[in-house]
């Protein structure tokens, strides 16, 4: 082995290493890391690796009318990174070029390159890790170059010249090129790991910001929610300015140049209008690409990403620098991640809004079914009392007005138990006037619980159900017990029991097989479970002839908010 040849090949190997470093910085390699390679990317990579092979040929060292070269590095790297097809294509490019150069080893070297590309592609398929680890690349390089020496001995003529050549170049090429291939693949691995680390860091930061902005964006894309969100990003992410827009105007702008970007009627920049029109991310490298109407604007580069809800672009998120060409790969990864999370939050806000609208519609449907029947019976009772007991008739009219005033102002809110009981007692007063001594009501309410909040219109439907379906069929009437007590696990329990006709729950359970006769019951149950989860809602206990007990379970500590608006 010539020590001079070994040293010279090590020097020439730097060509392949340099090309690896160049590849690691390209957008094509980033897509390769993210496993989003397109057909165009595959073609570019094939040409790139074929070029590395050709450069390895030109950097070769003449030996006995042949070349000691590093062509194998590009060919086998193609197969290890892209699979058999890319390895074969790169082998054809590099090997074809070598064949055209001529020489007594031209055919053997060309065939060897094709075989080496296929060998590397086979390793790509069989190896479960990506990219190929350095030690496997080292072994594959040694095997590939050994295969090339065997092909030269089998094909090149005269044999004596082929043997002399192999004796001269075999060991240097096997050692240097296998090391070169290992270094090439290790550079690919380090670049991939670095990009994934950047992606992980940016994703973590995006998730942290998304967590902080969740309470605001769940209200939808409004000026207030956008302002709070923009300030959180500005304080956390280190940009010179942050803006959020809808499809027509700037909702929030925080940071540099807010004086003219945040004013009403400032309008959207050209970059923003482009993103709204295309639905694709846009990186502005300079002031001209941002397209601000203010000639003195200091914002010099930006990344603009669309905010999407239900497949439609509803706005943009814009991250600015005051330096030109300042947007890097990390900024793009961060912007894409945060925009995706924001879009998800906006879709959840839309779902919440639709759910609340559905709940309100269901509540109104309940009123529509209850109120006419109840109003008809109440007015008949009042009519019959006007002559016989005008004072009671007047009192019932006041109770009736209390009920409808409550319905008008309290529906869909969390209110105190005391407020709910005011409406329930007004309803019971009317029912007792209608049924006389046949209806008795017993209350057992813990005084310290009356200021706890519960959803409105939850107790009255249960009381009405007990009177109408429990006591109504009994000629002698009966009693309704209303109990408010503390339950387990910081819950409230409101129990409505009657000694009415009862029912056989094994044959028909009103919460599992709802019918028209239990619309109030099932409505309350579904509202509570939908708002608080499956641990809350109603439970029913009943036996034919022994009455019915309905227990409503709600959490303590509710806020006084509009739960259906």
C-alpha positions as CSV (number, residue, x, y, z in Angstrom):
1,X,0.0,0.0,0.0
2,X,1.3,3.4,-0.9
3,X,1.3,5.7,2.1
4,X,1.3,8.7,-0.2
5,X,-1.8,7.4,-2.0
6,X,-3.6,6.9,1.4
7,X,-2.8,10.5,2.5
8,X,-3.8,12.0,-0.8
9,X,-7.2,10.1,-0.8
10,X,-7.8,11.4,2.7
11,X,-7.3,14.9,1.5
12,X,-9.7,14.3,-1.5
13,X,-12.3,12.9,0.8
14,X,-13.0,16.4,2.1
15,X,-15.0,17.0,-1.1
16,X,-17.7,14.5,0.0
17,X,-17.7,15.9,3.5
18,X,-18.1,19.4,2.3
19,X,-21.0,18.3,0.1
20,X,-22.6,16.7,3.1
21,X,-22.4,19.9,5.0
22,X,-24.0,21.8,2.1
23,X,-26.9,19.3,1.8
24,X,-27.6,19.6,5.6
25,X,-28.4,23.3,5.2
26,X,-31.0,22.9,2.3
27,X,-34.8,23.0,2.5
28,X,-34.9,19.7,0.7
29,X,-33.0,18.1,3.6
30,X,-35.4,19.7,6.1
31,X,-38.3,18.1,4.3
32,X,-36.3,14.8,4.2
33,X,-36.0,15.0,8.0
34,X,-39.7,15.7,8.3
35,X,-40.5,12.9,5.9
36,X,-42.3,15.2,3.5
37,X,-40.1,14.7,0.5
38,X,-41.8,15.4,-2.8
39,X,-41.1,13.9,-6.2
40,X,-39.1,17.0,-7.1
41,X,-37.1,16.6,-4.0
42,X,-36.2,13.0,-4.9
43,X,-35.0,14.1,-8.3
44,X,-32.9,16.9,-6.8
45,X,-31.4,14.5,-4.2
46,X,-30.6,12.0,-6.9
47,X,-28.8,14.6,-9.1
48,X,-27.0,15.9,-6.0
49,X,-25.6,12.5,-5.0
50,X,-24.8,11.7,-8.6
51,X,-22.8,15.0,-8.7
52,X,-21.0,14.0,-5.5
53,X,-20.0,10.8,-7.3
54,X,-18.8,12.7,-10.4
55,X,-16.8,15.1,-8.2
56,X,-15.3,12.1,-6.5
57,X,-14.2,10.9,-9.9
58,X,-12.6,14.2,-10.8
59,X,-10.9,14.4,-7.4
60,X,-9.5,10.9,-8.1
61,X,-5.7,10.1,-8.2
62,X,-4.4,8.5,-11.4
63,X,-2.9,5.0,-10.8
64,X,-1.9,2.6,-13.6
65,X,-4.3,4.0,-16.2
66,X,-7.1,4.1,-13.6
67,X,-8.3,6.3,-10.7
68,X,-8.2,5.9,-7.0
69,X,-11.3,7.8,-6.2
70,X,-14.1,8.5,-3.6
71,X,-17.0,8.1,-6.1
72,X,-18.6,5.4,-3.9
73,X,-19.4,7.9,-1.1
74,X,-22.0,9.8,-3.2
75,X,-23.5,6.7,-4.7
76,X,-23.9,4.7,-1.5
77,X,-25.1,7.8,0.5
78,X,-27.9,8.1,-2.1
79,X,-29.0,4.5,-1.5
80,X,-28.7,4.8,2.3
81,X,-30.7,8.0,2.4
82,X,-33.2,7.5,-0.4
83,X,-33.5,3.7,-0.9
84,X,-32.8,1.4,-3.9
85,X,-34.2,3.6,-6.6
86,X,-32.2,6.6,-5.6
87,X,-29.1,4.5,-5.1
88,X,-29.5,2.9,-8.5
89,X,-30.1,6.3,-10.2
90,X,-27.1,7.9,-8.5
91,X,-25.0,4.8,-9.5
92,X,-26.1,5.2,-13.1
93,X,-25.2,8.9,-13.2
94,X,-21.8,8.5,-11.5
95,X,-21.0,5.2,-13.2
96,X,-22.1,6.3,-16.6
97,X,-19.9,9.4,-16.3
98,X,-17.0,7.1,-15.3
99,X,-17.6,4.8,-18.3
100,X,-17.5,7.7,-20.7
101,X,-14.1,8.7,-19.4
102,X,-12.7,5.4,-20.7
103,X,-9.9,3.2,-19.5
104,X,-9.5,-0.5,-19.1
105,X,-11.5,-0.4,-15.8
106,X,-14.3,1.8,-17.2
107,X,-17.0,-0.9,-17.5
108,X,-16.0,-2.6,-14.3
109,X,-16.2,0.6,-12.3
110,X,-19.5,1.7,-13.9
111,X,-21.1,-1.7,-13.0
112,X,-19.5,-1.6,-9.5
113,X,-21.2,1.8,-8.8
114,X,-24.6,0.5,-9.8
115,X,-24.2,-2.5,-7.6
116,X,-22.9,-0.3,-4.7
117,X,-26.0,1.9,-5.0
118,X,-28.3,-1.1,-4.9
119,X,-26.5,-2.5,-1.9
120,X,-26.9,0.7,0.0
121,X,-30.6,0.9,-1.0
122,X,-31.0,-2.7,0.4
123,X,-29.4,-1.6,3.7
124,X,-31.8,1.4,3.7
125,X,-34.8,-1.0,3.5
126,X,-33.5,-3.4,6.1
127,X,-32.3,-0.9,8.7
128,X,-35.0,0.2,11.1
129,X,-33.3,3.5,12.1
130,X,-33.0,6.6,10.0
131,X,-30.5,7.8,9.0
132,X,-28.1,4.8,8.9
133,X,-25.7,4.8,11.9
134,X,-22.1,5.5,11.3
135,X,-20.8,2.0,12.1
136,X,-23.2,0.4,9.7
137,X,-22.2,2.9,7.0
138,X,-18.6,2.1,7.7
139,X,-19.2,-1.6,7.3
140,X,-21.3,-1.0,4.2
141,X,-18.6,1.1,2.7
142,X,-16.0,-1.6,3.2
143,X,-18.3,-4.2,1.7
144,X,-19.1,-1.9,-1.3
145,X,-15.4,-1.2,-2.1
146,X,-14.5,-4.8,-1.6
147,X,-17.3,-5.7,-4.1
148,X,-15.8,-3.1,-6.6
149,X,-12.3,-4.7,-6.3
150,X,-13.8,-8.1,-7.1
151,X,-15.7,-6.8,-10.1
152,X,-12.5,-5.1,-11.4
153,X,-10.7,-8.5,-11.1
154,X,-13.5,-10.3,-12.9
155,X,-14.1,-7.8,-15.7
156,X,-11.0,-5.7,-16.4
157,X,-8.5,-7.0,-18.9
158,X,-5.7,-7.6,-19.1
159,X,-6.0,-9.5,-15.8
160,X,-2.4,-8.8,-14.8
161,X,-3.0,-5.0,-15.0
162,X,-6.2,-5.4,-13.0
163,X,-4.5,-7.4,-10.3
164,X,-1.7,-4.9,-10.1
165,X,-4.2,-2.0,-9.8
166,X,-6.2,-3.7,-7.1
167,X,-3.1,-4.5,-5.1
168,X,-2.2,-0.8,-5.3
169,X,-5.6,0.9,-4.6
170,X,-7.7,-1.7,-2.7
171,X,-6.7,-1.0,0.9
172,X,-6.5,2.8,0.6
173,X,-9.9,3.0,-1.2
174,X,-11.6,0.5,1.2
175,X,-10.3,2.3,4.3
176,X,-10.7,5.9,3.2
177,X,-14.0,5.6,1.4
178,X,-15.7,3.6,4.1
179,X,-14.6,6.2,6.7
180,X,-15.7,8.9,4.3
181,X,-19.2,7.3,4.0
182,X,-19.4,6.9,7.8
183,X,-18.5,10.6,8.3
184,X,-21.1,11.6,5.6
185,X,-23.9,9.7,7.3
186,X,-22.8,10.9,10.7
187,X,-23.1,14.5,9.4
188,X,-26.6,13.7,8.1
189,X,-27.5,12.3,11.5
190,X,-26.1,15.3,13.4
191,X,-28.0,17.7,11.1
192,X,-31.2,15.8,11.5
193,X,-30.8,15.7,15.3
194,X,-30.1,19.4,15.4
195,X,-33.2,20.2,13.3
196,X,-35.4,18.0,15.4
197,X,-34.0,19.6,18.6
198,X,-34.9,23.0,17.2
199,X,-38.3,21.7,16.2
200,X,-38.8,20.3,19.7
201,X,-37.8,23.5,21.4
202,X,-40.0,25.6,19.2
203,X,-42.9,23.2,19.6
204,X,-42.5,23.3,23.4
205,X,-42.5,27.1,23.3
206,X,-45.5,27.1,21.0
207,X,-47.4,24.7,23.4
208,X,-46.5,26.9,26.3
209,X,-47.9,30.0,24.6
210,X,-50.9,28.1,23.4
211,X,-51.7,27.1,27.0
212,X,-51.5,30.7,28.2
213,X,-53.6,31.9,25.3
214,X,-56.3,29.2,25.5
215,X,-58.6,31.1,27.9
216,X,-58.6,34.0,25.4
217,X,-58.9,32.3,22.0
218,X,-61.7,30.0,23.3
219,X,-63.8,33.2,23.2
220,X,-63.2,33.3,19.4
221,X,-61.1,35.7,17.2
222,X,-62.0,39.1,18.6
223,X,-60.1,42.3,19.2
224,X,-59.8,41.5,22.9
225,X,-58.7,37.9,22.5
226,X,-56.3,38.9,19.8
227,X,-54.8,41.7,21.9
228,X,-54.2,39.4,24.9
229,X,-52.8,36.7,22.6
230,X,-50.4,39.0,20.8
231,X,-49.1,40.4,24.1
232,X,-48.4,36.9,25.4
233,X,-46.4,36.0,22.3
234,X,-44.5,39.3,22.3
235,X,-43.5,38.8,26.0
236,X,-42.5,35.2,25.5
237,X,-41.1,34.6,22.0
238,X,-38.6,37.5,21.5
239,X,-39.9,39.1,18.3
240,X,-39.8,42.8,17.6
241,X,-43.5,42.9,16.9
242,X,-46.5,40.6,16.8
243,X,-49.8,41.1,15.0
244,X,-53.0,39.2,14.6
245,X,-55.6,40.0,11.9
246,X,-58.9,38.8,10.7
247,X,-59.7,38.8,7.0
248,X,-60.4,42.6,6.9
249,X,-58.4,44.4,9.6
250,X,-55.7,44.3,12.2
251,X,-57.2,43.1,15.4
252,X,-54.0,43.5,17.5
253,X,-50.5,44.8,17.0
254,X,-47.8,44.9,19.8
255,X,-44.2,46.0,19.5
256,X,-42.2,48.1,17.1
257,X,-44.1,50.4,14.7
258,X,-47.4,49.9,16.6
259,X,-47.9,53.6,16.3
260,X,-49.0,53.3,12.6
261,X,-49.9,49.6,12.4
262,X,-52.3,49.5,15.3
263,X,-54.3,52.6,14.5
264,X,-57.9,52.1,13.2
265,X,-58.1,51.9,9.4
266,X,-54.4,51.1,9.0
267,X,-55.2,48.4,6.5
268,X,-53.5,45.1,5.8
269,X,-50.0,44.7,4.4
270,X,-49.4,43.1,1.0
271,X,-47.9,40.0,2.7
272,X,-51.0,39.6,4.8
273,X,-53.4,39.9,1.9
274,X,-51.3,37.3,0.0
275,X,-51.6,34.8,2.9
276,X,-55.3,35.4,3.3
277,X,-55.7,34.7,-0.5
278,X,-53.5,31.6,-0.7
279,X,-53.9,30.1,2.7
280,X,-50.1,29.5,2.8
281,X,-47.3,30.6,5.0
282,X,-45.3,33.6,3.7
283,X,-41.8,34.6,4.7
284,X,-41.0,38.3,3.9
285,X,-37.2,38.8,3.8
286,X,-37.3,42.6,3.4
287,X,-39.5,45.7,3.7
288,X,-40.7,45.4,0.1
289,X,-42.0,41.9,0.6
290,X,-43.8,43.0,3.8
291,X,-45.6,45.7,1.7
292,X,-46.3,48.2,4.5
293,X,-47.7,51.5,3.2
294,X,-45.6,53.6,5.5
295,X,-42.3,54.4,3.9
296,X,-40.5,54.9,7.2
297,X,-41.6,51.5,8.7
298,X,-38.7,49.8,10.5
299,X,-40.1,46.3,10.2
300,X,-37.7,44.6,7.8
301,X,-38.7,40.9,7.8
302,X,-41.6,38.8,8.9
303,X,-43.2,35.4,8.8
304,X,-47.0,35.4,8.2
305,X,-49.1,32.3,8.8
306,X,-52.8,31.7,8.2
307,X,-55.3,31.0,11.0
308,X,-57.8,28.4,9.8
309,X,-61.2,27.5,11.2
310,X,-63.3,24.7,9.7
311,X,-61.1,24.7,6.6
312,X,-61.4,28.5,6.0
313,X,-58.8,31.1,6.5
314,X,-60.2,33.5,9.2
315,X,-57.1,35.6,9.9
316,X,-53.3,35.7,10.2
317,X,-50.6,35.6,12.8
318,X,-47.6,37.8,12.0
319,X,-44.1,37.7,13.6
320,X,-41.8,40.6,12.8
321,X,-38.1,41.5,13.0
322,X,-36.6,45.0,12.5
323,X,-33.7,43.3,10.7
324,X,-33.8,42.2,7.1
325,X,-33.4,38.4,6.4
326,X,-33.8,37.7,10.1
327,X,-36.4,34.9,9.7
328,X,-34.8,31.5,10.2
329,X,-35.9,27.9,10.2
330,X,-36.7,28.0,13.9
331,X,-39.1,31.0,13.3
332,X,-40.9,29.1,10.5
333,X,-41.2,26.0,12.7
334,X,-42.5,28.1,15.6
335,X,-44.9,30.1,13.5
336,X,-46.4,27.0,11.9
337,X,-46.7,25.2,15.2
338,X,-48.3,28.2,17.0
339,X,-50.7,28.9,14.1
340,X,-51.8,25.2,14.1
341,X,-52.5,25.3,17.8
342,X,-54.3,28.6,17.5
343,X,-56.4,27.3,14.7
344,X,-57.4,24.3,16.8
345,X,-58.4,26.6,19.7
346,X,-60.5,28.7,17.3
347,X,-62.3,25.6,16.1
348,X,-62.9,24.5,19.7
349,X,-64.3,28.0,20.3
350,X,-66.6,27.6,17.4
351,X,-67.7,24.2,18.7
352,X,-68.3,25.6,22.1
353,X,-70.4,28.4,20.6
354,X,-72.5,26.0,18.6
355,X,-73.0,23.8,21.6
356,X,-74.2,26.8,23.7
357,X,-76.5,27.8,20.9
358,X,-77.9,24.3,20.7
359,X,-78.3,24.3,24.5
360,X,-80.2,27.6,24.3
361,X,-82.4,26.3,21.5
362,X,-83.2,23.2,23.5
363,X,-84.0,25.3,26.5
364,X,-86.3,27.4,24.4
365,X,-87.9,24.3,23.0
366,X,-88.5,23.2,26.6
367,X,-90.2,26.5,27.4
368,X,-92.3,26.2,24.3
369,X,-93.7,22.9,25.4
370,X,-94.1,23.7,29.1
371,X,-95.3,27.2,29.1
372,X,-98.5,27.0,26.9
373,X,-99.9,24.1,28.8
374,X,-99.0,25.5,32.2
375,X,-100.2,29.0,31.2
376,X,-103.5,27.6,30.0
377,X,-104.2,25.7,33.2
378,X,-103.1,28.6,35.4
379,X,-105.3,31.1,33.6
380,X,-108.3,28.8,33.9
381,X,-107.6,28.6,37.6
382,X,-107.3,32.4,38.0
383,X,-110.5,32.8,35.9
384,X,-112.5,30.6,38.2
385,X,-111.1,32.4,41.3
386,X,-111.8,36.0,40.1
387,X,-115.4,35.9,41.5
388,X,-115.0,33.5,44.4
389,X,-111.6,34.6,45.7
390,X,-110.3,37.7,44.0
391,X,-107.5,38.2,46.5
392,X,-106.1,34.7,45.7
393,X,-106.6,35.3,42.0
394,X,-104.6,38.5,42.3
395,X,-101.8,36.7,44.2
396,X,-101.7,34.0,41.5
397,X,-101.3,36.6,38.8
398,X,-98.4,38.0,40.7
399,X,-96.9,34.5,41.0
400,X,-97.4,34.0,37.3
401,X,-95.7,37.3,36.5
402,X,-92.8,36.2,38.7
403,X,-92.4,33.0,36.8
404,X,-92.3,34.7,33.4
405,X,-90.1,37.5,34.6
406,X,-87.7,34.8,35.8
407,X,-87.9,33.0,32.5
408,X,-87.1,36.2,30.6
409,X,-84.1,37.3,32.6
410,X,-82.6,34.2,34.2
411,X,-82.7,31.6,31.5
412,X,-79.3,30.2,30.5
413,X,-77.5,31.6,33.6
414,X,-75.9,30.2,36.7
415,X,-77.9,31.6,39.6
416,X,-78.2,31.0,43.3
417,X,-80.3,28.3,44.7
418,X,-82.3,31.0,46.5
419,X,-83.2,32.6,43.2
420,X,-84.1,29.3,41.7
421,X,-86.3,28.5,44.7
422,X,-88.1,31.8,44.3
423,X,-89.3,30.7,40.9
424,X,-90.1,27.1,42.2
425,X,-92.2,28.4,45.1
426,X,-94.1,30.7,42.7
427,X,-94.8,27.7,40.6
428,X,-95.9,25.6,43.6
429,X,-98.1,28.3,44.9
430,X,-100.1,28.2,41.6
431,X,-100.2,24.4,41.6
432,X,-101.4,24.3,45.3
433,X,-104.1,26.8,44.3
434,X,-105.2,24.4,41.6
435,X,-105.0,21.2,43.5
436,X,-105.9,22.5,47.0
437,X,-105.1,20.3,50.0
438,X,-104.3,17.3,47.7
439,X,-100.8,18.8,47.1
440,X,-98.4,19.1,50.0
441,X,-94.8,20.4,49.8
442,X,-92.1,19.8,52.4
443,X,-88.8,21.6,52.1
444,X,-85.5,20.6,53.8
445,X,-82.9,23.1,52.7
446,X,-79.5,23.7,54.4
447,X,-79.4,27.4,55.0
448,X,-75.6,27.7,54.2
449,X,-76.2,26.3,50.7
450,X,-78.8,28.8,49.4
451,X,-76.1,31.1,47.9
452,X,-74.5,28.3,45.9
453,X,-74.8,28.6,42.2
454,X,-76.6,26.2,39.9
455,X,-77.8,26.4,36.3
456,X,-81.2,28.0,36.0
457,X,-84.4,26.1,35.3
458,X,-83.2,22.9,36.8
459,X,-85.3,22.4,39.9
460,X,-88.7,23.6,38.5
461,X,-88.9,20.9,35.7
462,X,-88.2,18.2,38.3
463,X,-90.8,19.5,40.6
464,X,-93.3,19.8,37.8
465,X,-92.5,16.2,36.7
466,X,-93.2,14.9,40.2
467,X,-96.6,16.7,40.4
468,X,-97.7,16.0,36.9
469,X,-96.6,12.3,36.5
470,X,-96.1,11.2,40.1
471,X,-99.1,12.7,41.9
472,X,-101.4,13.6,39.0
473,X,-102.7,10.0,38.5
474,X,-103.6,9.7,42.2
475,X,-107.1,10.7,43.2
476,X,-106.0,11.6,46.7
477,X,-102.9,13.5,45.6
478,X,-99.8,13.4,47.7
479,X,-96.6,15.1,48.9
480,X,-93.5,16.4,47.3
481,X,-90.3,16.6,49.3
482,X,-87.6,19.2,48.2
483,X,-84.2,18.7,49.8
484,X,-80.9,20.6,49.2
485,X,-77.8,19.1,50.9
486,X,-74.1,18.6,50.5
487,X,-72.9,15.6,48.5
488,X,-69.7,13.7,48.2
489,X,-66.6,15.2,46.4
490,X,-67.6,18.9,46.7
491,X,-70.9,18.4,45.0
492,X,-74.4,19.7,45.7
493,X,-77.3,17.3,45.8
494,X,-80.9,18.5,45.2
495,X,-83.5,15.8,45.8
496,X,-87.1,15.9,44.6
497,X,-89.1,13.0,46.0
498,X,-92.8,12.2,45.8
499,X,-95.2,9.5,47.1
500,X,-97.0,9.2,43.8
501,X,-97.7,6.2,41.5
502,X,-94.0,5.5,40.8
503,X,-92.8,3.5,37.8
504,X,-91.1,0.3,36.8
505,X,-87.6,1.4,35.8
506,X,-86.7,-2.1,34.4
507,X,-89.4,-1.6,31.7
508,X,-89.0,2.1,31.1
509,X,-86.3,4.4,32.4
510,X,-86.9,8.0,31.6
511,X,-83.2,8.9,31.3
512,X,-82.4,6.0,29.0
513,X,-85.6,5.8,27.0
514,X,-86.9,9.4,27.0
515,X,-90.4,10.1,25.8
516,X,-92.6,13.1,25.5
517,X,-93.7,12.7,29.1
518,X,-90.2,13.3,30.5
519,X,-88.8,16.1,28.3
520,X,-88.1,18.3,31.3
521,X,-86.3,15.5,33.1
522,X,-84.0,14.5,30.2
523,X,-83.4,18.1,29.3
524,X,-82.0,18.9,32.7
525,X,-80.0,15.7,32.8
526,X,-78.3,16.3,29.4
527,X,-77.6,19.9,30.2
528,X,-75.8,19.0,33.4
529,X,-73.8,16.2,31.9
530,X,-72.9,18.4,28.9
531,X,-71.8,21.3,31.1
532,X,-70.1,19.4,34.0
533,X,-69.3,15.9,32.7
534,X,-70.6,12.4,33.3
535,X,-70.1,12.5,37.1
536,X,-73.0,15.0,37.3
537,X,-76.7,15.0,36.2
538,X,-79.7,13.1,37.5
539,X,-80.3,9.7,39.0
540,X,-83.8,8.2,39.3
541,X,-85.1,5.7,41.9
542,X,-88.7,4.5,41.7
543,X,-91.0,1.5,42.3
544,X,-94.6,1.2,41.2
545,X,-96.9,2.4,44.0
546,X,-94.0,3.7,46.1
547,X,-93.2,7.0,44.6
548,X,-90.2,8.4,42.8
549,X,-87.0,10.1,43.9
550,X,-84.9,12.2,41.5
551,X,-81.5,13.3,42.7
552,X,-79.7,16.2,40.9
553,X,-75.9,16.3,41.4
554,X,-74.0,19.5,40.4
555,X,-70.5,20.8,41.4
556,X,-70.0,23.5,44.0
557,X,-68.2,26.7,43.3
558,X,-69.7,27.6,39.9
559,X,-69.1,31.0,38.5
560,X,-71.9,33.4,37.8
561,X,-71.6,33.3,34.0
562,X,-73.9,32.8,31.0
563,X,-73.5,29.2,30.3
564,X,-75.6,29.1,27.2
565,X,-75.0,32.5,25.5
